[in-house]
């Protein structure tokens, strides 16, 4: 929660998060992480991997969320 408030302060130091909104944002973040991890694990299983690797998470983020992490984008 503290890091979330720090992020808000970086955008606008005068703003504070409402406790209810803070809980909503934390819930959304948790759900996002669970979905990405679940699908990345499925990708690892599909490639017959024995462990989850960065490339599995990259694949999920790029294909289903259109997110590319600088320095970690897959080569197509």
Backbone atoms as SQL, in Angstrom:
CREATE TABLE atoms (id INTEGER PRIMARY KEY, chain TEXT, resi INTEGER, resn TEXT, atom TEXT, x REAL, y REAL, z REAL);
INSERT INTO atoms VALUES
  (1, 'A', 1, 'UNK', 'N', 0.837, -1.193, 0.000),
  (2, 'A', 1, 'UNK', 'CA', 0.000, 0.000, 0.000),
  (3, 'A', 1, 'UNK', 'C', 0.873, 1.245, 0.000),
  (4, 'A', 2, 'UNK', 'N', 1.957, 1.179, 0.736),
  (5, 'A', 2, 'UNK', 'CA', 2.835, 2.352, 0.818),
  (6, 'A', 2, 'UNK', 'C', 3.422, 2.677, -0.551),
  (7, 'A', 3, 'UNK', 'N', 3.800, 1.660, -1.310),
  (8, 'A', 3, 'UNK', 'CA', 4.378, 1.905, -2.637),
  (9, 'A', 3, 'UNK', 'C', 3.346, 2.491, -3.591),
  (10, 'A', 4, 'UNK', 'N', 2.103, 2.084, -3.434),
  (11, 'A', 4, 'UNK', 'CA', 1.035, 2.637, -4.255),
  (12, 'A', 4, 'UNK', 'C', 0.879, 4.129, -3.966),
  (13, 'A', 5, 'UNK', 'N', 0.909, 4.496, -2.700),
  (14, 'A', 5, 'UNK', 'CA', 0.811, 5.911, -2.335),
  (15, 'A', 5, 'UNK', 'C', 2.037, 6.682, -2.824),
  (16, 'A', 6, 'UNK', 'N', 3.203, 6.037, -2.798),
  (17, 'A', 6, 'UNK', 'CA', 4.415, 6.691, -3.310),
  (18, 'A', 6, 'UNK', 'C', 4.289, 6.965, -4.802),
  (19, 'A', 7, 'UNK', 'N', 3.695, 6.029, -5.530),
  (20, 'A', 7, 'UNK', 'CA', 3.478, 6.211, -6.964),
  (21, 'A', 7, 'UNK', 'C', 2.554, 7.394, -7.228),
  (22, 'A', 8, 'UNK', 'N', 1.467, 7.465, -6.482),
  (23, 'A', 8, 'UNK', 'CA', 0.530, 8.588, -6.624),
  (24, 'A', 8, 'UNK', 'C', 1.251, 9.905, -6.310),
  (25, 'A', 9, 'UNK', 'N', 2.075, 9.923, -5.287),
  (26, 'A', 9, 'UNK', 'CA', 2.812, 11.131, -4.903),
  (27, 'A', 9, 'UNK', 'C', 3.786, 11.576, -5.982),
  (28, 'A', 10, 'UNK', 'N', 4.351, 10.621, -6.717),
  (29, 'A', 10, 'UNK', 'CA', 5.255, 10.976, -7.806),
  (30, 'A', 10, 'UNK', 'C', 4.505, 11.681, -8.934),
  (31, 'A', 11, 'UNK', 'N', 3.265, 11.271, -9.155),
  (32, 'A', 11, 'UNK', 'CA', 2.458, 11.891, -10.205),
  (33, 'A', 11, 'UNK', 'C', 1.975, 13.257, -9.743),
  (34, 'A', 12, 'UNK', 'N', 1.471, 13.331, -8.517),
  (35, 'A', 12, 'UNK', 'CA', 0.983, 14.593, -7.957),
  (36, 'A', 12, 'UNK', 'C', 1.158, 14.551, -6.441),
  (37, 'A', 13, 'UNK', 'N', 2.157, 15.250, -5.927),
  (38, 'A', 13, 'UNK', 'CA', 2.451, 15.211, -4.493),
  (39, 'A', 13, 'UNK', 'C', 1.307, 15.689, -3.597),
  (40, 'A', 14, 'UNK', 'N', 0.343, 16.392, -4.150),
  (41, 'A', 14, 'UNK', 'CA', -0.752, 16.903, -3.325),
  (42, 'A', 14, 'UNK', 'C', -1.903, 15.914, -3.189),
  (43, 'A', 15, 'UNK', 'N', -1.866, 14.842, -3.950),
  (44, 'A', 15, 'UNK', 'CA', -2.976, 13.890, -3.955),
  (45, 'A', 15, 'UNK', 'C', -2.752, 12.735, -2.976),
  (46, 'A', 16, 'UNK', 'N', -3.835, 12.244, -2.434),
  (47, 'A', 16, 'UNK', 'CA', -3.835, 11.054, -1.576),
  (48, 'A', 16, 'UNK', 'C', -4.886, 10.101, -2.121),
  (49, 'A', 17, 'UNK', 'N', -4.621, 8.814, -1.976),
  (50, 'A', 17, 'UNK', 'CA', -5.595, 7.815, -2.407),
  (51, 'A', 17, 'UNK', 'C', -6.637, 7.592, -1.330),
  (52, 'A', 18, 'UNK', 'N', -7.885, 7.533, -1.760),
  (53, 'A', 18, 'UNK', 'CA', -8.967, 7.147, -0.881),
  (54, 'A', 18, 'UNK', 'C', -8.740, 5.680, -0.506),
  (55, 'A', 19, 'UNK', 'N', -8.931, 5.284, 0.751),
  (56, 'A', 19, 'UNK', 'CA', -8.699, 3.893, 1.152),
  (57, 'A', 19, 'UNK', 'C', -9.471, 2.867, 0.311),
  (58, 'A', 20, 'UNK', 'N', -10.691, 3.188, -0.057),
  (59, 'A', 20, 'UNK', 'CA', -11.470, 2.264, -0.894),
  (60, 'A', 20, 'UNK', 'C', -10.854, 2.124, -2.283),
  (61, 'A', 21, 'UNK', 'N', -10.402, 3.236, -2.853),
  (62, 'A', 21, 'UNK', 'CA', -9.774, 3.188, -4.178),
  (63, 'A', 21, 'UNK', 'C', -8.455, 2.436, -4.102),
  (64, 'A', 22, 'UNK', 'N', -7.752, 2.606, -3.023),
  (65, 'A', 22, 'UNK', 'CA', -6.502, 1.878, -2.827),
  (66, 'A', 22, 'UNK', 'C', -6.755, 0.367, -2.849),
  (67, 'A', 23, 'UNK', 'N', -7.811, -0.070, -2.176),
  (68, 'A', 23, 'UNK', 'CA', -8.159, -1.493, -2.159),
  (69, 'A', 23, 'UNK', 'C', -8.553, -1.979, -3.545),
  (70, 'A', 24, 'UNK', 'N', -9.290, -1.165, -4.289),
  (71, 'A', 24, 'UNK', 'CA', -9.683, -1.538, -5.651),
  (72, 'A', 24, 'UNK', 'C', -8.442, -1.707, -6.527),
  (73, 'A', 25, 'UNK', 'N', -7.530, -0.757, -6.463),
  (74, 'A', 25, 'UNK', 'CA', -6.316, -0.835, -7.283),
  (75, 'A', 25, 'UNK', 'C', -5.465, -2.049, -6.909),
  (76, 'A', 26, 'UNK', 'N', -5.370, -2.339, -5.627),
  (77, 'A', 26, 'UNK', 'CA', -4.606, -3.507, -5.198),
  (78, 'A', 26, 'UNK', 'C', -5.263, -4.808, -5.668),
  (79, 'A', 27, 'UNK', 'N', -6.584, -4.858, -5.646),
  (80, 'A', 27, 'UNK', 'CA', -7.308, -6.036, -6.121),
  (81, 'A', 27, 'UNK', 'C', -7.094, -6.230, -7.616),
  (82, 'A', 28, 'UNK', 'N', -7.182, -5.160, -8.372),
  (83, 'A', 28, 'UNK', 'CA', -6.972, -5.234, -9.822),
  (84, 'A', 28, 'UNK', 'C', -5.547, -5.705, -10.121),
  (85, 'A', 29, 'UNK', 'N', -4.578, -5.177, -9.401),
  (86, 'A', 29, 'UNK', 'CA', -3.185, -5.583, -9.599),
  (87, 'A', 29, 'UNK', 'C', -2.997, -7.067, -9.282),
  (88, 'A', 30, 'UNK', 'N', -3.587, -7.529, -8.199),
  (89, 'A', 30, 'UNK', 'CA', -3.498, -8.952, -7.836),
  (90, 'A', 30, 'UNK', 'C', -4.117, -9.832, -8.913),
  (91, 'A', 31, 'UNK', 'N', -5.273, -9.443, -9.416),
  (92, 'A', 31, 'UNK', 'CA', -5.944, -10.224, -10.455),
  (93, 'A', 31, 'UNK', 'C', -5.109, -10.268, -11.737),
  (94, 'A', 32, 'UNK', 'N', -4.514, -9.140, -12.087),
  (95, 'A', 32, 'UNK', 'CA', -3.662, -9.075, -13.272),
  (96, 'A', 32, 'UNK', 'C', -2.484, -10.043, -13.129),
  (97, 'A', 33, 'UNK', 'N', -1.826, -10.009, -11.990),
  (98, 'A', 33, 'UNK', 'CA', -0.673, -10.879, -11.758),
  (99, 'A', 33, 'UNK', 'C', -1.092, -12.349, -11.809),
  (100, 'A', 34, 'UNK', 'N', -2.218, -12.671, -11.206),
  (101, 'A', 34, 'UNK', 'CA', -2.704, -14.059, -11.232),
  (102, 'A', 34, 'UNK', 'C', -2.992, -14.519, -12.653),
  (103, 'A', 35, 'UNK', 'N', -3.641, -13.683, -13.450),
  (104, 'A', 35, 'UNK', 'CA', -3.968, -14.049, -14.833),
  (105, 'A', 35, 'UNK', 'C', -2.712, -14.243, -15.676),
  (106, 'A', 36, 'UNK', 'N', -1.777, -13.297, -15.545),
  (107, 'A', 36, 'UNK', 'CA', -0.539, -13.397, -16.318),
  (108, 'A', 36, 'UNK', 'C', 0.233, -14.645, -15.901),
  (109, 'A', 37, 'UNK', 'N', 0.348, -14.890, -14.618),
  (110, 'A', 37, 'UNK', 'CA', 1.090, -16.061, -14.139),
  (111, 'A', 37, 'UNK', 'C', 0.425, -17.360, -14.603),
  (112, 'A', 38, 'UNK', 'N', -0.893, -17.419, -14.524),
  (113, 'A', 38, 'UNK', 'CA', -1.618, -18.624, -14.943),
  (114, 'A', 38, 'UNK', 'C', -1.365, -18.926, -16.416),
  (115, 'A', 39, 'UNK', 'N', -1.528, -17.923, -17.254),
  (116, 'A', 39, 'UNK', 'CA', -1.354, -18.141, -18.694),
  (117, 'A', 39, 'UNK', 'C', 0.104, -18.377, -19.056),
  (118, 'A', 40, 'UNK', 'N', 1.017, -17.741, -18.353),
  (119, 'A', 40, 'UNK', 'CA', 2.444, -17.974, -18.597),
  (120, 'A', 40, 'UNK', 'C', 2.808, -19.411, -18.224),
  (121, 'A', 41, 'UNK', 'N', 2.225, -19.928, -17.158),
  (122, 'A', 41, 'UNK', 'CA', 2.454, -21.326, -16.777),
  (123, 'A', 41, 'UNK', 'C', 1.911, -22.272, -17.841),
  (124, 'A', 42, 'UNK', 'N', 0.766, -21.929, -18.411),
  (125, 'A', 42, 'UNK', 'CA', 0.219, -22.748, -19.493),
  (126, 'A', 42, 'UNK', 'C', 1.161, -22.735, -20.700),
  (127, 'A', 43, 'UNK', 'N', 1.765, -21.581, -20.990),
  (128, 'A', 43, 'UNK', 'CA', 2.716, -21.486, -22.103),
  (129, 'A', 43, 'UNK', 'C', 3.945, -22.345, -21.826),
  (130, 'A', 44, 'UNK', 'N', 4.426, -22.320, -20.594),
  (131, 'A', 44, 'UNK', 'CA', 5.585, -23.140, -20.230),
  (132, 'A', 44, 'UNK', 'C', 5.254, -24.619, -20.386),
  (133, 'A', 45, 'UNK', 'N', 4.074, -24.995, -19.946),
  (134, 'A', 45, 'UNK', 'CA', 3.647, -26.393, -20.065),
  (135, 'A', 45, 'UNK', 'C', 3.529, -26.788, -21.538),
  (136, 'A', 46, 'UNK', 'N', 3.002, -25.893, -22.350),
  (137, 'A', 46, 'UNK', 'CA', 2.831, -26.158, -23.777),
  (138, 'A', 46, 'UNK', 'C', 4.173, -26.406, -24.463),
  (139, 'A', 47, 'UNK', 'N', 5.214, -25.704, -24.044),
  (140, 'A', 47, 'UNK', 'CA', 6.536, -25.902, -24.645),
  (141, 'A', 47, 'UNK', 'C', 7.306, -27.020, -23.946),
  (142, 'A', 48, 'UNK', 'N', 6.612, -27.758, -23.080),
  (143, 'A', 48, 'UNK', 'CA', 7.199, -28.870, -22.324),
  (144, 'A', 48, 'UNK', 'C', 8.306, -28.407, -21.385),
  (145, 'A', 49, 'UNK', 'N', 8.177, -27.188, -20.884),
  (146, 'A', 49, 'UNK', 'CA', 9.152, -26.679, -19.924),
  (147, 'A', 49, 'UNK', 'C', 8.871, -27.221, -18.533),
  (148, 'A', 50, 'UNK', 'N', 9.917, -27.329, -17.758),
  (149, 'A', 50, 'UNK', 'CA', 9.762, -27.815, -16.387),
  (150, 'A', 50, 'UNK', 'C', 9.695, -26.670, -15.382),
  (151, 'A', 51, 'UNK', 'N', 9.904, -25.458, -15.871),
  (152, 'A', 51, 'UNK', 'CA', 9.808, -24.285, -14.997),
  (153, 'A', 51, 'UNK', 'C', 9.353, -23.066, -15.795),
  (154, 'A', 52, 'UNK', 'N', 8.796, -22.131, -15.087),
  (155, 'A', 52, 'UNK', 'CA', 8.345, -20.879, -15.692),
  (156, 'A', 52, 'UNK', 'C', 9.566, -20.013, -15.982),
  (157, 'A', 53, 'UNK', 'N', 9.637, -19.491, -17.197),
  (158, 'A', 53, 'UNK', 'CA', 10.769, -18.653, -17.590),
  (159, 'A', 53, 'UNK', 'C', 10.278, -17.284, -18.029),
  (160, 'A', 54, 'UNK', 'N', 11.221, -16.354, -18.104),
  (161, 'A', 54, 'UNK', 'CA', 10.895, -14.985, -18.508),
  (162, 'A', 54, 'UNK', 'C', 10.178, -14.982, -19.854),
  (163, 'A', 55, 'UNK', 'N', 10.624, -15.830, -20.774),
  (164, 'A', 55, 'UNK', 'CA', 10.009, -15.839, -22.109),
  (165, 'A', 55, 'UNK', 'C', 8.535, -16.226, -22.064),
  (166, 'A', 56, 'UNK', 'N', 8.135, -17.020, -21.070),
  (167, 'A', 56, 'UNK', 'CA', 6.731, -17.388, -20.939),
  (168, 'A', 56, 'UNK', 'C', 5.891, -16.183, -20.520),
  (169, 'A', 57, 'UNK', 'N', 6.412, -15.414, -19.593),
  (170, 'A', 57, 'UNK', 'CA', 5.716, -14.201, -19.139),
  (171, 'A', 57, 'UNK', 'C', 5.696, -13.170, -20.268),
  (172, 'A', 58, 'UNK', 'N', 6.821, -13.041, -20.972),
  (173, 'A', 58, 'UNK', 'CA', 6.888, -12.113, -22.106),
  (174, 'A', 58, 'UNK', 'C', 5.819, -12.440, -23.141),
  (175, 'A', 59, 'UNK', 'N', 5.715, -13.714, -23.456),
  (176, 'A', 59, 'UNK', 'CA', 4.746, -14.147, -24.460),
  (177, 'A', 59, 'UNK', 'C', 3.333, -13.744, -24.052),
  (178, 'A', 60, 'UNK', 'N', 2.989, -14.001, -22.808),
  (179, 'A', 60, 'UNK', 'CA', 1.655, -13.637, -22.313),
  (180, 'A', 60, 'UNK', 'C', 1.437, -12.131, -22.369),
  (181, 'A', 61, 'UNK', 'N', 2.384, -11.362, -21.877),
  (182, 'A', 61, 'UNK', 'CA', 2.224, -9.905, -21.849),
  (183, 'A', 61, 'UNK', 'C', 2.109, -9.326, -23.259),
  (184, 'A', 62, 'UNK', 'N', 2.903, -9.829, -24.173),
  (185, 'A', 62, 'UNK', 'CA', 2.885, -9.285, -25.528),
  (186, 'A', 62, 'UNK', 'C', 1.658, -9.730, -26.320),
  (187, 'A', 63, 'UNK', 'N', 1.312, -10.999, -26.232),
  (188, 'A', 63, 'UNK', 'CA', 0.193, -11.516, -27.040),
  (189, 'A', 63, 'UNK', 'C', -1.173, -11.104, -26.527),
  (190, 'A', 64, 'UNK', 'N', -1.366, -11.147, -25.229),
  (191, 'A', 64, 'UNK', 'CA', -2.706, -10.938, -24.687),
  (192, 'A', 64, 'UNK', 'C', -2.920, -9.572, -24.051),
  (193, 'A', 65, 'UNK', 'N', -1.862, -8.865, -23.755),
  (194, 'A', 65, 'UNK', 'CA', -2.003, -7.555, -23.105),
  (195, 'A', 65, 'UNK', 'C', -1.361, -6.437, -23.914),
  (196, 'A', 66, 'UNK', 'N', -0.689, -6.800, -25.017),
  (197, 'A', 66, 'UNK', 'CA', 0.002, -5.825, -25.860),
  (198, 'A', 66, 'UNK', 'C', 0.979, -4.962, -25.050),
  (199, 'A', 67, 'UNK', 'N', 1.668, -5.611, -24.118),
  (200, 'A', 67, 'UNK', 'CA', 2.658, -4.927, -23.285),
  (201, 'A', 67, 'UNK', 'C', 4.045, -5.432, -23.639),
  (202, 'A', 68, 'UNK', 'N', 4.926, -4.515, -23.912),
  (203, 'A', 68, 'UNK', 'CA', 6.319, -4.869, -24.185),
  (204, 'A', 68, 'UNK', 'C', 7.190, -4.183, -23.145),
  (205, 'A', 69, 'UNK', 'N', 7.973, -4.979, -22.471),
  (206, 'A', 69, 'UNK', 'CA', 8.838, -4.457, -21.427),
  (207, 'A', 69, 'UNK', 'C', 10.186, -4.111, -22.065),
  (208, 'A', 70, 'UNK', 'N', 10.606, -2.846, -21.996),
  (209, 'A', 70, 'UNK', 'CA', 11.886, -2.455, -22.596),
  (210, 'A', 70, 'UNK', 'C', 13.026, -3.329, -22.054),
  (211, 'A', 71, 'UNK', 'N', 13.844, -3.813, -22.988),
  (212, 'A', 71, 'UNK', 'CA', 14.958, -4.662, -22.612),
  (213, 'A', 71, 'UNK', 'C', 14.583, -6.134, -22.517),
  (214, 'A', 72, 'UNK', 'N', 13.279, -6.441, -22.588),
  (215, 'A', 72, 'UNK', 'CA', 12.825, -7.822, -22.498),
  (216, 'A', 72, 'UNK', 'C', 11.892, -8.226, -23.630),
  (217, 'A', 73, 'UNK', 'N', 11.691, -7.366, -24.600),
  (218, 'A', 73, 'UNK', 'CA', 10.758, -7.682, -25.683),
  (219, 'A', 73, 'UNK', 'C', 11.267, -8.884, -26.470),
  (220, 'A', 74, 'UNK', 'N', 10.333, -9.738, -26.885),
  (221, 'A', 74, 'UNK', 'CA', 10.713, -10.915, -27.654),
  (222, 'A', 74, 'UNK', 'C', 11.074, -10.508, -29.065),
  (223, 'A', 75, 'UNK', 'N', 11.920, -11.307, -29.659),
  (224, 'A', 75, 'UNK', 'CA', 12.298, -11.078, -31.055),
  (225, 'A', 75, 'UNK', 'C', 11.362, -11.859, -31.930),
  (226, 'A', 76, 'UNK', 'N', 10.765, -11.202, -32.902),
  (227, 'A', 76, 'UNK', 'CA', 9.796, -11.876, -33.775),
  (228, 'A', 76, 'UNK', 'C', 10.353, -12.036, -35.157);
